Amino acid sequence: MMLPEIIVIAAAVAVLILDLFLTERGRAALAYVAMGGLAAAFLATLLAVPPAGEMLGGRFGMDGVAWWFKLIFLLAGFVTVVISADLLDGSARVRMRGIGFRGEYYCLLLFSITGMMVLISARDIVSLYVSLELATIPLFVLAAWRRGDAQSGEAGLKYVIIGALASALILYGLGILYGLTGQTDLAAIRGALQDGPAFWLAAALVMAGAGFKLTIVPGECPLEPTSSTAARQMRTSSAPRRVRATGHGSYARVIRSICTALAVQSISASFFSTCAV
């Protein structure tokens, strides 16, 4: 069930190792290694991954939503590698100083995609938080990719500060949920939650942190200039949108669980889930 994630991780490690031994001209082949890994993971998802199931004690699950999202992430990652190859190789019409380090770029991109794929299948608050960080931390580096450019450095610094704030809010909220229920499994939390001030504090912290991390209104206001600046520095404009797509899927899942736990009527639960997306 985790075969696609394993393939992408193996491709990322292969890119990083090959980058140590290849010459500058030979490093152009790293793009093909990354594309091959993403294509293999895409085929594995289509042919070898069941549409439903669980593993790791229920911490990792698969359903129709997760299956389709993984295909979207892999396809988006493949397209990102294709459109980035010319710029990194110096063969694009527009030349930019400070663009290089192909091995590190493809490695970070592949690890970020791995985090997105695990995040959409997370059924446990620990795996959900860790996979969210794996998906977003590489983007901090990509935002500040041009080390000699002031705007690129500013974009990376803003992304790190706001991302750290969002991570703290999410972690604090998830910690309160664990304290209230004594469970880390989302389904168990849904069954054990009860209405109260502590619950609403936890829900507010998780929703606020996710709003900043995933640039959901109004959290998009401070992050949109950062994302657009990073996109101008490097052709990674699809990366923040892939993180949004990943988080929106998990965000809707968590919000719906909270609504169900409070015995909210189905129309209200559907409304909040739709707002999350």
C-alpha positions as CSV (number, residue, x, y, z in Angstrom):
1,M,0.0,0.0,0.0
2,M,3.0,2.3,0.6
3,L,4.8,1.2,-2.5
4,P,4.4,4.6,-4.3
5,E,5.8,6.5,-1.3
6,I,8.8,4.1,-1.1
7,I,9.5,4.5,-4.8
8,V,9.5,8.3,-4.5
9,I,11.8,8.2,-1.4
10,A,14.2,5.8,-3.3
11,A,14.2,8.2,-6.2
12,A,15.1,11.1,-3.9
13,V,17.9,9.2,-2.3
14,A,19.2,8.0,-5.7
15,V,19.2,11.6,-7.0
16,L,21.2,12.8,-3.9
17,I,23.8,10.0,-4.2
18,L,24.2,10.4,-8.0
19,D,24.7,14.1,-7.6
20,L,27.9,13.4,-5.6
21,F,29.6,11.5,-8.4
22,L,28.3,13.1,-11.6
23,T,30.0,15.9,-13.4
24,E,28.3,19.3,-13.9
25,R,27.2,18.3,-17.4
26,G,26.2,14.8,-16.3
27,R,23.9,16.2,-13.6
28,A,21.4,17.0,-16.3
29,A,20.4,13.3,-16.1
30,L,19.1,13.8,-12.6
31,A,15.9,15.2,-14.0
32,Y,15.3,12.0,-15.8
33,V,15.9,10.0,-12.6
34,A,13.4,12.2,-10.8
35,M,10.8,11.9,-13.6
36,G,11.4,8.1,-13.7
37,G,10.7,7.8,-10.0
38,L,7.5,9.8,-10.2
39,A,6.3,7.9,-13.3
40,A,7.0,4.6,-11.6
41,A,5.2,5.7,-8.4
42,F,2.3,6.8,-10.6
43,L,2.1,3.4,-12.3
44,A,2.4,1.7,-8.9
45,T,-0.5,3.7,-7.6
46,L,-2.6,2.8,-10.6
47,L,-1.8,-0.9,-10.7
48,A,-0.6,-2.0,-7.3
49,V,-2.4,0.1,-4.7
50,P,-5.8,-1.1,-3.5
51,P,-8.6,1.6,-3.5
52,A,-9.3,0.9,0.2
53,G,-7.4,-0.5,3.2
54,E,-5.3,0.3,6.3
55,M,-1.8,-0.6,7.6
56,L,0.5,0.4,10.4
57,G,-2.2,-0.3,12.9
58,G,-4.6,2.0,11.2
59,R,-2.3,5.0,11.1
60,F,-2.0,4.9,7.3
61,G,-5.2,4.4,5.3
62,M,-6.3,4.4,1.7
63,D,-9.7,5.4,0.2
64,G,-10.9,6.8,-3.0
65,V,-10.1,10.4,-2.0
66,A,-6.5,9.6,-1.0
67,W,-6.0,7.5,-4.2
68,W,-7.0,10.3,-6.5
69,F,-5.0,12.9,-4.6
70,K,-1.8,10.8,-4.8
71,L,-2.2,10.6,-8.6
72,I,-2.7,14.3,-8.7
73,F,0.4,15.0,-6.6
74,L,2.6,12.6,-8.7
75,L,1.4,14.1,-11.9
76,A,1.9,17.7,-10.6
77,G,5.4,16.7,-9.5
78,F,6.3,15.2,-12.8
79,V,5.2,18.4,-14.6
80,T,7.2,20.6,-12.1
81,V,10.4,18.6,-12.9
82,V,9.8,18.9,-16.6
83,I,9.3,22.7,-16.6
84,S,12.2,23.2,-14.1
85,A,14.8,21.1,-16.1
86,D,15.5,23.8,-18.7
87,L,16.0,26.5,-16.2
88,L,18.3,24.4,-14.0
89,D,20.3,23.3,-17.0
90,G,20.7,26.9,-18.2
91,S,19.0,26.1,-21.6
92,A,15.9,28.2,-20.9
93,R,15.4,31.5,-22.8
94,V,15.4,33.4,-19.5
95,R,18.7,33.2,-17.6
96,M,18.7,33.6,-13.9
97,R,21.8,33.9,-11.6
98,G,22.1,31.7,-8.6
99,I,20.0,28.9,-10.1
100,G,21.7,25.5,-9.9
101,F,22.2,22.7,-7.4
102,R,20.0,20.3,-9.4
103,G,20.5,17.3,-7.1
104,E,19.4,19.2,-4.0
105,Y,16.4,20.8,-5.9
106,Y,15.0,17.5,-7.2
107,C,15.7,15.8,-3.8
108,L,13.8,18.4,-1.9
109,L,10.9,18.3,-4.4
110,L,10.6,14.5,-4.2
111,F,10.7,14.5,-0.4
112,S,8.0,17.2,-0.3
113,I,5.8,15.1,-2.6
114,T,6.3,12.1,-0.3
115,G,5.1,14.1,2.6
116,M,2.0,15.1,0.6
117,M,1.2,11.5,-0.2
118,V,1.6,10.4,3.4
119,L,-0.4,13.3,4.7
120,I,-3.5,12.5,2.6
121,S,-3.4,9.0,4.0
122,A,-2.7,9.9,7.6
123,R,-5.3,8.5,10.1
124,D,-3.3,9.5,13.2
125,I,-2.5,12.9,14.6
126,V,1.2,12.0,14.9
127,S,1.6,10.8,11.4
128,L,-0.5,13.7,10.2
129,Y,1.7,16.3,11.8
130,V,5.0,14.7,10.8
131,S,3.9,14.3,7.2
132,L,2.7,17.9,7.1
133,E,6.1,19.0,8.1
134,L,7.8,16.8,5.6
135,A,5.6,18.3,2.9
136,T,6.2,21.9,3.9
137,I,9.8,22.2,5.2
138,P,11.4,21.6,1.8
139,L,9.4,24.4,0.4
140,F,11.1,26.8,2.9
141,V,14.4,26.0,1.2
142,L,12.9,26.2,-2.3
143,A,11.5,29.7,-1.5
144,A,15.0,30.9,-0.7
145,W,16.8,29.0,-3.5
146,R,18.6,32.0,-4.9
147,R,21.0,32.7,-2.1
148,G,22.4,35.9,-3.5
149,D,19.0,37.5,-4.2
150,A,17.4,39.7,-1.5
151,Q,13.8,38.9,-2.5
152,S,14.4,35.2,-2.5
153,G,16.0,35.4,1.0
154,E,13.0,37.5,2.2
155,A,10.6,35.0,0.8
156,G,12.3,32.1,2.6
157,L,12.6,34.0,5.9
158,K,8.8,34.9,5.8
159,Y,7.9,31.4,5.0
160,V,10.0,30.0,7.8
161,I,8.6,32.4,10.4
162,I,5.0,32.0,9.4
163,G,5.4,28.2,9.0
164,A,6.9,27.9,12.4
165,L,4.0,29.8,14.0
166,A,1.5,27.7,12.1
167,S,3.3,24.5,13.2
168,A,3.3,25.6,16.9
169,L,-0.5,26.4,16.7
170,I,-1.3,23.0,15.1
171,L,0.9,21.0,17.5
172,Y,-0.6,22.8,20.6
173,G,-4.1,22.1,19.3
174,L,-3.4,18.5,18.6
175,G,-1.8,18.2,22.1
176,I,-5.0,19.5,23.7
177,L,-7.0,17.0,21.7
178,Y,-4.8,14.2,22.9
179,G,-5.1,15.4,26.4
180,L,-8.9,15.5,26.2
181,T,-9.3,12.0,24.7
182,G,-6.1,10.1,25.4
183,Q,-6.1,8.9,21.8
184,T,-4.0,9.7,18.7
185,D,-6.2,7.9,16.2
186,L,-8.6,10.3,14.4
187,A,-11.5,7.9,14.5
188,A,-11.0,7.3,18.3
189,I,-10.7,11.0,18.9
190,R,-14.0,11.5,17.0
191,G,-15.7,9.0,19.3
192,A,-14.3,10.4,22.5
193,L,-14.6,14.1,22.1
194,Q,-17.1,16.1,24.1
195,D,-18.2,19.7,23.8
196,G,-16.4,22.1,26.2
197,P,-14.1,25.2,26.3
198,A,-10.9,23.1,26.0
199,F,-12.3,21.4,22.8
200,W,-13.1,24.8,21.2
201,L,-9.6,26.1,22.1
202,A,-8.0,23.0,20.4
203,A,-10.3,23.3,17.4
204,A,-9.4,27.0,17.0
205,L,-5.7,26.4,17.3
206,V,-5.7,23.6,14.7
207,M,-7.9,25.5,12.3
208,A,-5.8,28.7,12.7
209,G,-2.5,26.9,12.3
210,A,-3.8,25.0,9.2
211,G,-5.2,28.2,7.8
212,F,-1.7,29.8,7.9
213,K,0.1,26.7,6.8
214,L,-2.3,26.0,3.9
215,T,-3.0,29.7,3.1
216,I,-6.7,29.3,3.7
217,V,-8.6,32.6,4.2
218,P,-7.6,34.7,6.0
219,G,-4.2,33.0,6.4
220,E,-3.5,33.6,2.8
221,C,-2.9,37.3,3.3
222,P,0.7,37.1,4.7
223,L,1.7,34.1,2.6
224,E,0.5,35.1,-0.8
225,P,3.3,37.7,-1.3
226,T,5.8,35.0,-0.2
227,S,4.5,32.4,-2.6
228,S,4.5,34.8,-5.5
229,T,8.0,36.1,-4.8
230,A,9.3,32.5,-4.5
231,A,7.5,31.6,-7.8
232,R,9.3,34.5,-9.5
233,Q,12.6,33.4,-8.2
234,M,12.2,29.7,-9.2
235,R,9.7,27.7,-11.2
236,T,8.2,26.2,-8.1
237,S,4.8,28.0,-8.3
238,S,2.9,24.7,-8.3
239,A,4.5,23.5,-5.1
240,P,2.5,25.8,-2.7
241,R,-0.6,24.8,-4.6
242,R,0.1,21.1,-4.2
243,V,0.5,21.7,-0.4
244,R,-2.8,23.5,-0.4
245,A,-4.5,20.6,-2.2
246,T,-2.9,18.1,0.2
247,G,-3.9,20.0,3.3
248,H,-7.4,20.8,2.1
249,G,-8.1,17.1,1.7
250,S,-6.8,16.3,5.2
251,Y,-8.2,19.5,6.6
252,A,-11.7,18.6,5.4
253,R,-11.3,15.1,6.9
254,V,-10.3,16.5,10.3
255,I,-13.0,19.2,10.4
256,R,-15.7,16.6,9.4
257,S,-14.5,14.3,12.2
258,I,-14.8,17.2,14.7
259,C,-18.3,18.0,13.6
260,T,-19.4,14.4,13.8
261,A,-17.9,14.1,17.3
262,L,-20.1,17.0,18.5
263,A,-23.1,15.3,17.0
264,V,-23.6,18.3,14.7
265,Q,-26.3,17.7,12.1
266,S,-25.0,16.4,8.8
267,I,-25.9,19.6,6.9
268,S,-23.6,21.6,9.2
269,A,-20.8,19.0,9.0
270,S,-21.0,19.1,5.2
271,F,-21.0,22.9,5.3
272,F,-17.8,23.2,7.3
273,S,-16.1,20.5,5.3
274,T,-17.0,22.4,2.1
275,C,-15.6,25.6,3.7
276,A,-12.3,23.8,4.5
277,V,-12.0,22.9,0.8
